[in-house]
């Protein structure tokens, strides 16, 4: 009798343990928009007092080129510049767009610097000028590389700096200088991480992109082709979060940077198609692209051990003009959070905010 009773207790306990284990597993492995929605508006204070905690960043941009959205993205980046250890800004069109366009933007930033620096440890405009470099002005030939540029050499130099942190290369334009750097010194692959904005930028230099993809499958790389569209398509568009309303109420007449942004209209008021690469580092675990970030969530493929691209599951997709934008909802689900964060930063630039709260975090 006692034996039977003990066995019943043992079986019941085992079943209970199994049930609890399965519930924990199901909860931790759930990855859907409902889960993201529950945390989309969560923010936390963060401190930039310890420089070694900041992400090291080089931006490669086609600023001044075909689409003024790189000017827009640069304004957004600069009002968040205290959140990064910026090690380089490279003009890499190809075509129109030069380092002079970067310097012109930094001249505007200088006008708002005193207001911004009252709220955090922002880099001076001169320190950013000193690390602004000219990259390739022509697309790569069929080989995918040509000759070294000031920009490609700078990537190599900073990658070899004695620092345990990875160096993030945010590619907002063509991948020409990154491809050149990888060709000239492939050992830097172990030191860098790349968030590559594809789509239009890939078309501007397909050879450079294909060289990277085909010859460096071991590169840590996020290749984003449609996810970034969630920056300006979909999400919470209610009230002042609607793009034109937000631009008029929270960007225009908000410091020199706000008016500069307003003077660079794209075909969408808040396009900033490259900004998700920055948002990726501001909120979320940058070591794991398959988890939620303000700058998107991505899927691994069998291309290489560290390669991620747009999620093709339709529940994360946004339909726009009869086109399917894979992964876009993994960005626009955060729209309220990252726009409110930006709103605060623009108030800093304008000198109208007394708040030192930094809504961005690296959770």
C-alpha positions as CSV (number, residue, x, y, z in Angstrom):
1,X,0.0,0.0,0.0
2,X,2.7,2.5,1.0
3,X,4.7,1.5,-2.1
4,X,1.8,2.2,-4.4
5,X,1.2,5.5,-2.6
6,X,4.8,6.5,-2.8
7,X,4.9,5.7,-6.5
8,X,1.8,7.8,-7.1
9,X,3.4,10.7,-5.3
10,X,6.6,10.3,-7.3
11,X,4.7,10.2,-10.6
12,X,2.6,13.3,-9.6
13,X,5.7,15.2,-8.7
14,X,7.5,14.3,-11.9
15,X,4.5,15.4,-14.0
16,X,4.3,18.6,-12.1
17,X,8.0,19.2,-12.6
18,X,7.7,18.5,-16.3
19,X,4.7,20.9,-16.6
20,X,6.6,23.7,-14.9
21,X,9.6,23.1,-17.1
22,X,7.6,23.2,-20.2
23,X,5.8,26.4,-19.2
24,X,9.2,28.1,-18.5
25,X,10.6,26.9,-21.8
26,X,7.5,28.1,-23.7
27,X,7.6,31.5,-22.0
28,X,11.3,32.0,-22.6
29,X,11.3,30.8,-26.2
30,X,8.2,32.8,-27.3
31,X,9.2,35.2,-30.0
32,X,6.3,37.0,-31.5
33,X,4.9,40.5,-31.9
34,X,2.7,40.2,-28.8
35,X,5.9,39.6,-26.7
36,X,7.6,42.6,-28.3
37,X,4.6,44.8,-27.8
38,X,4.6,44.1,-24.1
39,X,8.0,45.7,-23.8
40,X,8.0,48.1,-26.7
41,X,7.4,51.2,-24.6
42,X,9.6,50.1,-21.7
43,X,12.6,52.4,-21.2
44,X,15.3,52.7,-18.6
45,X,17.9,55.2,-17.5
46,X,21.4,54.6,-18.7
47,X,24.7,56.2,-17.9
48,X,27.5,56.9,-20.2
49,X,30.0,57.8,-17.5
50,X,32.0,54.6,-18.2
51,X,33.4,55.0,-21.7
52,X,34.3,51.3,-21.9
53,X,30.6,50.4,-21.7
54,X,29.8,52.4,-24.9
55,X,29.8,50.8,-28.3
56,X,32.7,51.6,-30.5
57,X,31.3,52.9,-33.8
58,X,32.4,53.9,-37.3
59,X,29.7,55.2,-39.7
60,X,30.2,54.7,-43.4
61,X,27.7,57.0,-45.1
62,X,26.6,58.3,-48.5
63,X,25.6,61.6,-46.9
64,X,25.1,64.3,-49.5
65,X,24.2,61.7,-52.2
66,X,21.0,60.8,-53.9
67,X,18.7,60.8,-50.8
68,X,19.0,63.4,-48.0
69,X,17.9,60.8,-45.4
70,X,21.6,60.4,-44.4
71,X,21.6,64.0,-43.2
72,X,18.5,63.1,-41.2
73,X,20.1,60.0,-39.8
74,X,23.2,62.0,-38.9
75,X,21.1,64.5,-36.9
76,X,19.5,61.6,-35.0
77,X,22.9,60.1,-34.3
78,X,24.5,63.3,-33.2
79,X,21.8,64.0,-30.6
80,X,22.6,60.5,-29.2
81,X,26.4,60.8,-29.6
82,X,26.9,60.6,-25.9
83,X,25.7,57.0,-26.1
84,X,28.6,55.9,-28.4
85,X,32.3,55.9,-28.6
86,X,32.5,57.3,-32.2
87,X,35.8,56.4,-33.8
88,X,35.1,57.4,-37.4
89,X,32.7,58.9,-39.9
90,X,33.5,58.0,-43.5
91,X,32.0,59.5,-46.7
92,X,31.5,56.6,-49.0
93,X,29.0,57.5,-51.7
94,X,29.9,56.4,-54.5
95,X,29.0,59.4,-56.7
96,X,27.8,62.6,-55.0
97,X,28.5,63.1,-51.3
98,X,31.9,64.0,-49.8
99,X,33.5,64.4,-46.4
100,X,32.6,68.1,-46.7
101,X,29.0,67.1,-46.2
102,X,29.9,65.5,-42.9
103,X,31.8,68.5,-41.9
104,X,28.9,70.8,-42.8
105,X,26.6,68.7,-40.5
106,X,29.2,68.9,-37.7
107,X,29.2,72.7,-38.1
108,X,25.5,72.6,-37.2
109,X,26.0,70.2,-34.4
110,X,28.6,72.7,-32.9
111,X,25.8,75.3,-32.5
112,X,23.8,73.0,-30.3
113,X,26.8,71.5,-28.5
114,X,26.5,73.6,-25.3
115,X,22.8,72.7,-24.9
116,X,23.5,69.0,-25.5
117,X,26.6,68.8,-23.3
118,X,24.6,70.0,-20.4
119,X,22.9,66.6,-20.4
120,X,25.7,64.2,-21.1
121,X,29.3,63.6,-22.2
122,X,28.9,64.6,-25.9
123,X,32.0,64.6,-28.2
124,X,33.1,68.0,-29.4
125,X,32.5,68.9,-33.0
126,X,36.3,69.2,-33.5
127,X,36.9,65.7,-32.2
128,X,34.4,64.4,-34.7
129,X,36.0,66.4,-37.5
130,X,39.3,64.9,-36.7
131,X,37.9,61.4,-37.4
132,X,35.9,62.3,-40.5
133,X,37.5,60.6,-43.6
134,X,36.9,60.5,-47.3
135,X,36.2,57.1,-48.7
136,X,35.8,55.7,-52.2
137,X,34.1,58.0,-54.7
138,X,33.5,55.3,-57.3
139,X,32.0,51.9,-57.1
140,X,34.3,48.9,-57.0
141,X,35.1,47.0,-60.2
142,X,33.9,43.4,-60.7
143,X,36.6,42.1,-58.3
144,X,34.8,44.0,-55.5
145,X,37.8,46.1,-54.5
146,X,40.2,48.5,-56.0
147,X,42.8,50.6,-54.1
148,X,42.9,51.7,-50.5
149,X,41.3,54.9,-49.5
150,X,41.6,57.1,-46.4
151,X,38.3,55.6,-45.2
152,X,39.3,52.0,-45.7
153,X,42.6,52.5,-44.1
154,X,40.9,54.1,-41.1
155,X,38.7,51.1,-40.6
156,X,41.8,48.9,-40.5
157,X,43.6,51.3,-38.1
158,X,40.7,51.4,-35.6
159,X,40.1,47.7,-35.9
160,X,43.6,47.1,-34.7
161,X,43.3,49.5,-31.7
162,X,44.0,47.8,-28.4
163,X,40.4,47.5,-27.0
164,X,38.5,44.5,-26.0
165,X,35.2,45.9,-27.4
166,X,34.2,45.0,-30.9
167,X,34.2,47.8,-33.5
168,X,30.8,48.3,-35.0
169,X,30.8,49.4,-38.7
170,X,27.4,50.9,-39.5
171,X,27.2,51.0,-43.3
172,X,24.7,53.7,-44.4
173,X,26.0,53.9,-48.0
174,X,27.8,51.5,-50.3
175,X,30.0,48.9,-48.8
176,X,33.0,50.0,-51.0
177,X,35.3,51.0,-48.2
178,X,34.4,48.0,-46.0
179,X,35.1,45.6,-48.8
180,X,38.4,47.3,-49.5
181,X,39.4,47.1,-45.8
182,X,38.5,43.4,-45.6
183,X,40.5,42.7,-48.8
184,X,43.6,44.6,-47.6
185,X,43.6,43.2,-44.1
186,X,41.1,40.3,-43.6
187,X,42.4,39.7,-40.0
188,X,40.2,42.6,-38.9
189,X,37.2,40.3,-39.2
190,X,37.7,39.1,-35.7
191,X,37.6,42.6,-34.4
192,X,34.6,44.1,-36.2
193,X,30.8,43.7,-36.4
194,X,28.8,45.0,-39.3
195,X,25.3,46.3,-39.7
196,X,24.9,46.7,-43.4
197,X,22.0,48.6,-45.0
198,X,21.4,46.9,-48.3
199,X,18.7,47.5,-50.8
200,X,19.5,50.8,-52.6
201,X,23.0,50.9,-51.2
202,X,23.7,47.4,-52.5
203,X,22.6,48.5,-56.0
204,X,25.1,51.4,-55.8
205,X,28.0,48.9,-55.5
206,X,26.8,45.4,-56.0
207,X,30.4,44.2,-56.6
208,X,31.6,45.3,-53.1
209,X,28.6,43.7,-51.4
210,X,29.0,40.4,-53.3
211,X,32.8,40.4,-52.6
212,X,32.0,40.6,-48.9
213,X,29.3,38.0,-49.0
214,X,31.1,35.5,-51.1
215,X,34.6,35.8,-49.7
216,X,34.1,36.5,-46.0
217,X,31.3,34.2,-44.8
218,X,32.8,34.3,-41.3
219,X,32.3,38.0,-41.0
220,X,29.9,39.1,-38.2
221,X,27.3,40.6,-40.4
222,X,23.7,41.8,-40.3
223,X,22.5,42.5,-43.8
224,X,19.3,44.5,-43.7
225,X,17.3,44.9,-46.9
226,X,13.7,45.6,-45.8
227,X,13.6,45.5,-42.0
228,X,14.7,49.2,-41.8
229,X,11.5,50.3,-43.7
230,X,9.8,49.9,-40.3
231,X,11.5,53.2,-39.3
232,X,9.1,55.2,-41.4
233,X,6.3,52.8,-42.4
234,X,3.6,51.5,-40.0
235,X,3.7,51.5,-36.2
236,X,1.9,53.9,-33.9
237,X,0.9,56.9,-36.1
238,X,-1.6,58.4,-33.6
239,X,-1.6,62.1,-32.7
240,X,1.8,63.7,-32.7
241,X,3.4,60.3,-33.6
242,X,2.2,60.7,-37.1
243,X,5.3,61.6,-39.2
244,X,4.5,65.1,-40.4
245,X,3.0,66.1,-37.0
246,X,6.1,64.8,-35.2
247,X,8.4,66.7,-37.6
248,X,6.5,69.9,-37.1
249,X,6.0,69.7,-33.4
250,X,9.2,68.1,-32.1
251,X,12.0,68.6,-34.8
252,X,11.4,71.9,-36.6
253,X,12.6,74.9,-34.5
254,X,14.4,72.6,-32.1
255,X,17.9,73.9,-32.2
256,X,20.1,74.3,-35.2
257,X,20.0,70.5,-35.8
258,X,16.2,70.5,-35.9
259,X,16.1,73.2,-38.5
260,X,18.9,71.5,-40.5
261,X,16.9,68.3,-40.5
262,X,13.8,70.2,-41.6
263,X,15.8,71.6,-44.5
264,X,16.7,68.1,-45.8
265,X,13.3,66.6,-46.8
266,X,13.2,63.1,-48.1
267,X,10.1,61.5,-49.7
268,X,9.1,60.5,-46.1
269,X,9.1,63.2,-43.4
270,X,10.8,60.9,-40.9
271,X,12.6,58.5,-43.3
272,X,16.0,58.1,-41.7
273,X,16.3,54.7,-43.3
274,X,19.8,54.1,-41.9
275,X,18.9,55.0,-38.3
276,X,17.8,51.4,-37.3
277,X,21.5,50.5,-37.3
278,X,22.0,53.1,-34.5
279,X,18.8,52.1,-32.8
280,X,20.0,48.5,-32.8
281,X,22.8,49.5,-30.4
282,X,20.7,51.7,-28.3
283,X,18.1,49.2,-27.1
284,X,18.5,45.4,-27.1
285,X,21.2,42.9,-26.7
286,X,23.7,43.7,-29.6
287,X,25.3,40.2,-29.2
288,X,22.1,38.5,-30.3
289,X,20.4,39.8,-33.5
290,X,17.7,37.2,-33.2
291,X,16.2,39.0,-30.2
292,X,14.2,42.2,-30.1
293,X,15.9,45.6,-30.6
294,X,14.7,49.0,-31.5
295,X,16.7,48.5,-34.8
296,X,15.1,45.2,-35.7
297,X,15.2,41.5,-35.1
298,X,16.9,39.2,-37.6
299,X,17.2,35.5,-38.6
300,X,20.3,33.5,-38.9
301,X,20.9,31.5,-42.1
302,X,23.3,28.7,-43.0
303,X,25.5,31.2,-45.0
304,X,28.0,31.6,-42.2
305,X,28.3,31.3,-38.4
306,X,27.6,35.0,-37.8
307,X,25.3,36.1,-40.6
308,X,21.7,37.4,-40.1
309,X,19.2,39.0,-42.4
310,X,15.5,40.0,-42.6
311,X,13.0,37.7,-41.0
312,X,10.7,36.3,-43.7
313,X,7.9,35.2,-41.3
314,X,4.9,37.2,-42.5
315,X,3.8,38.1,-38.9
316,X,6.7,40.4,-38.8
317,X,6.2,41.9,-42.2
318,X,4.6,45.1,-43.3
319,X,2.6,45.6,-46.5
320,X,3.4,48.8,-48.3
321,X,2.2,49.7,-51.8
322,X,1.5,46.0,-52.4
323,X,5.1,45.2,-51.4
324,X,6.0,42.9,-48.5
325,X,8.6,44.4,-46.3
326,X,10.1,41.5,-44.3
327,X,10.9,42.3,-40.7
328,X,9.6,45.8,-40.8
329,X,7.3,45.3,-37.8
330,X,10.2,44.4,-35.6
331,X,11.2,48.0,-35.9
332,X,7.9,49.9,-36.1
333,X,6.5,48.1,-33.0
334,X,9.0,50.3,-31.1
335,X,7.9,53.5,-32.8
336,X,6.5,55.3,-29.8
337,X,9.5,54.4,-27.6
338,X,12.2,55.6,-30.0
339,X,10.3,58.7,-31.2
340,X,9.7,59.8,-27.6
341,X,13.3,59.2,-26.8
342,X,14.3,61.3,-29.9
343,X,11.8,64.0,-28.8
344,X,13.6,64.4,-25.5
345,X,17.0,64.6,-27.3
346,X,15.7,67.4,-29.6
347,X,14.5,69.3,-26.6
348,X,18.0,69.0,-25.2
349,X,19.4,70.4,-28.4
350,X,16.9,73.3,-28.3
351,X,17.7,74.0,-24.7
352,X,14.1,73.7,-23.7
353,X,14.3,70.5,-21.5
354,X,15.4,70.4,-17.9
355,X,15.3,66.6,-17.9
356,X,18.5,64.6,-17.8
357,X,16.7,61.3,-18.1
358,X,18.2,59.1,-20.9
359,X,15.4,56.9,-22.1
360,X,17.8,54.8,-24.2
361,X,19.2,51.6,-22.7
362,X,21.2,48.6,-23.7
363,X,19.0,46.0,-22.0
